[in-house]
């Protein structure tokens, strides 16, 4: 069986206080549906936590208009560490998270009215789409970008995660993994210059090469309709030597700790990654349990050590209060779940 990628399931965000951060993401970005809340020991991640099995508390929250979620991640056994200095555009790691918007101008005005730290007015990206950048209270950067893939239209002008901006040190070394393993084969643009739409960002006045990759074929599988189309923008700085955002820090420390793809066919994916020279560095081997959710997870690294997670979902709660769970372990890999079934996740919505 070949593996199937349904889309970006979530981006991990290391914070000091998960509940506080989630409240901010609910109010400003509409991530108001919790898929799970779970406290546990990250025993399988010691490769990336200095050999120590740290304890943590995590919330997976989604915006059900469509797109991936946030895994809001808080150490409970130690104080999470900040970067030695704020990351610059082109530093290696996840630099920004893309949130899709059905009305970029409306998203801009909404965030301004709510007092968010908006870094730029809407401008055109190289592909002509409008976008702008906003920073959360914890120094994490989000790009609000024009999107056209929706699960269900709601009251928020923005939906969920549609992509990421990742800094790489060598574009030619990075491209094969993102294209061939993650299936983002379509190149929307590949341009090198100084960009006006980056000028307000840290390091944004430098000359960079930026390559926008889109999933091709489009993401499919059980959660494909909900997660929607995805894109990965790789950025290589040309004016300086990049630094690693997580240099001398651990997975789970403050910032964007990984980008996670929802997949089916973990064994086939393991074979593909090994053959491509990017073997699994972490593998839960069978099934993990995240409170009321369960599945199989693994990690690989891109050439710069940026962490890519894969999750093969086996079970998720639809309406936990009534004991309703969705078991998809034996479902045909490419078959999408009915929209009405995915829509039932809204029964868990948290209203402020």
PAKOL-220209 format. One record per residue (C-alpha): residue in three letters; x, z, y. Coordinates in steps of 0.25 Angstrom, whole numbers, plus 2048, in hexadecimal, padded with zeros to 3 digits. Layout:
N
ALAXZY/...
end
This chain:
352
UNK800800800/UNK8057FD80E/UNK804807819/UNK7FA806824/UNK7FC80C832/UNK7EF810839/UNK7F5813846/UNK7FC81E84E/UNK7F582B849/UNK7FC834853/UNK80883785B/UNK80E84585A/UNK80F84D866/UNK81885A866/UNK812864870/UNK813873873/UNK804876872/UNK7FC86C86A/UNK7EE87186E/UNK7F287187D/UNK7F886287B/UNK7EB85E873/UNK7E286387E/UNK7EA85A888/UNK7E984E87F/UNK7DA85087D/UNK7D885188C/UNK7E1846890/UNK7E183C885/UNK7D583F87D/UNK7DC843870/UNK7D084D86C/UNK7CE84B85D/UNK7D7854854/UNK7DA84E847/UNK7E185B842/UNK7E7868848/UNK7F286D83E/UNK7FC87883E/UNK807877834/UNK816877830/UNK81D869832/UNK82586B825/UNK82785C823/UNK82D859831/UNK839862830/UNK842855831/UNK83D85583F/UNK83C863842/UNK84A868840/UNK84886C832/UNK83D876835/UNK82F875830/UNK82887883E/UNK81A87C83F/UNK811874848/UNK80287284D/UNK7FD86484F/UNK7F085E854/UNK7ED84F851/UNK7E384B85C/UNK7DD83D85E/UNK7D6835869/UNK7CB82E860/UNK7C9822869/UNK7D581D861/UNK7E481E85F/UNK7ED828859/UNK7ED83785C/UNK7F7842860/UNK7FD84C857/UNK7FF857860/UNK80A85F85A/UNK80F86E85D/UNK81A876857/UNK816884853/UNK82388984E/UNK82C885859/UNK82C881868/UNK82B871869/UNK83786B870/UNK83686287C/UNK84085687E/UNK84C859885/UNK84884F88F/UNK83B847891/UNK83C83A88A/UNK83F82D891/UNK83881F88E/UNK84081A882/UNK84582787C/UNK84382686D/UNK83682C868/UNK82782C86C/UNK82782A87B/UNK81882987E/UNK80B828876/UNK80181D87A/UNK7F382087B/UNK7E981487C/UNK7DF813888/UNK7D380B889/UNK7D480C898/UNK7E280F89D/UNK7DE8118AC/UNK7D381B8A7/UNK7DD82289F/UNK7E78238AB/UNK7DC8298B4/UNK7D78328A9/UNK7E58388A7/UNK7E88398B6/UNK7DB8418B8/UNK7DE84A8AD/UNK7EC84D8B3/UNK7F48478A9/UNK8038438AC/UNK8018348AE/UNK80E82D8AF/UNK80A81F8B3/UNK7FE8178B8/UNK7F980C8AE/UNK8028008AD/UNK8047F48A4/UNK80D7F5898/UNK8147E8894/UNK8087E488B/UNK7FF7E5897/UNK7F77F1893/UNK7F57FD89D/UNK7FC80A89A/UNK8018178A1/UNK80882389D/UNK80483289D/UNK80B83F899/UNK80584B892/UNK809859897/UNK81385A88C/UNK81C84E891/UNK816844887/UNK81483688B/UNK80782E888/UNK80581F88C/UNK7F681B88E/UNK7F580D88B/UNK7EA80288A/UNK7E480287C/UNK7DA7F9875/UNK7D8800867/UNK7CD80A867/UNK7C681285C/UNK7BB818865/UNK7BA818874/UNK7B882687A/UNK7B982D888/UNK7C882D889/UNK7CF82088F/UNK7DA822885/UNK7DA823876/UNK7E582886C/UNK7F3824869/UNK7F5815869/UNK805815868/UNK81281B86C/UNK81E818875/UNK82B81A86D/UNK83981A872/UNK84381386A/UNK85281186B/UNK853804865/UNK8477FB865/UNK84C7F185A/UNK84E7FD851/UNK841803854/UNK8377F7853/UNK8387F5844/UNK832802840/UNK82780284A/UNK8237F4846/UNK8257F4837/UNK822802833/UNK81880583D/UNK8127F783E/UNK8137F584D/UNK8177E784C/UNK8107E1858/UNK8197E0864/UNK8117E1871/UNK81D7E187A/UNK82C7E2879/UNK8327E3888/UNK83E7E988E/UNK83F7ED89D/UNK83B7F88A7/UNK82C7FA8A6/UNK8237FE8B2/UNK8198058A9/UNK82480E8A4/UNK82A8128B1/UNK82381F8B2/UNK8288248A5/UNK83582C8A2/UNK83F8218A0/UNK8358178A3/UNK83D8108AE/UNK84880C8A4/UNK8487FE89D/UNK8427FF88F/UNK83E7F6884/UNK8307F8880/UNK8297F2873/UNK81A7F4871/UNK8167F3862/UNK8087F385D/UNK8037F584F/UNK8017E8848/UNK7F87E7840/UNK7F07F1847/UNK7EF7FF841/UNK7E5800836/UNK7E180A82B/UNK7D881682B/UNK7DB81B839/UNK7DE80D83F/UNK7D180C847/UNK7D381A84D/UNK7E2819850/UNK7E280A855/UNK7ED801859/UNK7FB80785C/UNK807803863/UNK815808864/UNK81E805871/UNK82D80686E/UNK83680987B/UNK84580787B/UNK84C80B888/UNK85780188D/UNK85D809898/UNK861816891/UNK86481C883/UNK85782287E/UNK856830879/UNK84E83686D/UNK84283E872/UNK842847867/UNK852849867/UNK855857862/UNK84685B860/UNK83C85B855/UNK830854851/UNK82485C857/UNK82C860864/UNK82685C871/UNK82284D873/UNK81D84186A/UNK82384585C/UNK81E839854/UNK81482D853/UNK80C82D847/UNK80582283F/UNK7F9823836/UNK7FC81B82A/UNK7F781981B/UNK801815810/UNK80C820812/UNK81481B806/UNK81580D80A/UNK819811818/UNK82481A812/UNK82980E80B/UNK828805817/UNK83080F820/UNK83B811816/UNK83D802814/UNK83E801824/UNK84880C825/UNK83F81682B/UNK83C81F81F/UNK83282B820/UNK839837826/UNK82E841823/UNK82383F818/UNK818848814/UNK818841807/UNK80A843803/UNK80084A80D/UNK801853819/UNK7F685D81E/UNK7F385E82C/UNK7E886982C/UNK7DC860829/UNK7E3853829/UNK7EC84E81E/UNK7F584281B/UNK80483D819/UNK80E83C824/UNK81C836825/UNK826833830/UNK830829834/UNK83A82783F/UNK83C81B848/UNK84B81784A/UNK84C822856/UNK84582D84E/UNK83782C854/UNK82E83284A/UNK823829844/UNK81883183B/UNK80F82A831/UNK80283282C/UNK7FA82D821/UNK7ED835823/UNK7E683A817/UNK7DB84381D/UNK7D684782B/UNK7CB850830/UNK7BF848835/UNK7B7854839/UNK7BE861834/UNK7B386B838/UNK7AA86482D/UNK7B5862824/UNK7B5853825/UNK7C284C821/UNK7C683E820/UNK7CF83B813/UNK7D582D814/UNK7E182E80A/UNK7DB824800/UNK7D581B80B/UNK7D980C80B/UNK7E580C815/UNK7E080181E/UNK7D280581E/UNK7CE80B82C/UNK7C581782C/UNK7B7815832/UNK7B6817841/UNK7AB82183F/UNK7B3829836/UNK7BF82A83F/UNK7B582D84B/UNK7B183A844/UNK7BE83F848/UNK7B8841856/UNK7B084D850/UNK7BD855851/UNK7BE852860/UNK7C285D869/UNK7BB85D877/UNK7C1865883/
end
